[in-house]
């Protein structure tokens, strides 16, 4: 979470199979000048993309200190024409290409309009002639072909050519979760439970299908439209694991975003979908305070904190947060995955149930927004410094990924006995 946050990436799949999904009717969307979307580059890293028009406020939980902006020196019409020419005629016959909104080494994301319905969508174009490109889209397609839920980003249809895959998806225009919190004048525990109910409902659905997201975090929770009544949608399934009936329910791949990784992943134990529930515990903690339960610029010290599962409720606004809310978090941030709440159990927790009907609530907005902005500023400064240092060295981009893997191996050797004990 925060500026400069990277992912611990899984090993690429050995076999990649792309299938055309059955077309469904386009969803009604909302036009807005803000659209944030995550695509994967050749290394699998998340790249934030925005429409060139500036957002109303800066998102403190972006993948980097600032979104990946396009080259503004090139006229907009030229940029659009340039990428329209690359699109399969089957796509352009059905959709008008409106704007390039993001790009990675093997991906391009464009905002489009359905010619018949005039509804806006996003199309992710992935170069599959490269092995890395095929790996980028496989996990997401494997999941999105199977899901249809109001709180999960919807895949509308897929066009496949010899060298490219075009994924037509819902266009989420309402911004990220914490953007909305900072912009609001108030935020209460009831508001938090309303958000968590939507996310938990989506996670419960995924788990029922044998799907584990494995990268739940605030950046991947987007509002569908700018209105106050907008739903939350779970996005970015690039690290997801989709199992069919009869498959081994245990997973072994080390992946995720460091601050949200469950202890059992860190020590390389076979794990279940309960890792998503740990991540939801971290999200719940942030949602109610604007701070992280586990945080350290040093990756090894961060992992030690997670393995111990020790965090505190000190500082604002925790004195104003109910004991039921803290109990909810405690039951998710438990080191033993067998003791963690399931998504269904979390939905039935007294805090979630009681707050839904509560009318007397304390406004936590001031403390939460201050903490979010304070952390964002600190992390961005840290990242800029780190990027400046890295730019002066001739290191390869995947070298740091190997270093992180080594950190995990060393951590595993050191703490495996303690964890098992």
Beta strands, then each sheet from edge to edge (+ up, - down):
strand 1: 7-8
strand 2: 36-40
strand 3: 46-50
strand 4: 95-103
strand 5: 107-114
strand 6: 120-127
strand 7: 155-160
strand 8: 164-169
strand 9: 211-212
strand 10: 221-223
strand 11: 232-234
strand 12: 241-242
strand 13: 256-257
sheet 1: 1+ 13-
sheet 2: 2+ 3-
sheet 3: 4+ 5- 6+ 8- 7+
sheet 4: 9+ 12-
sheet 5: 10+ 11-
end
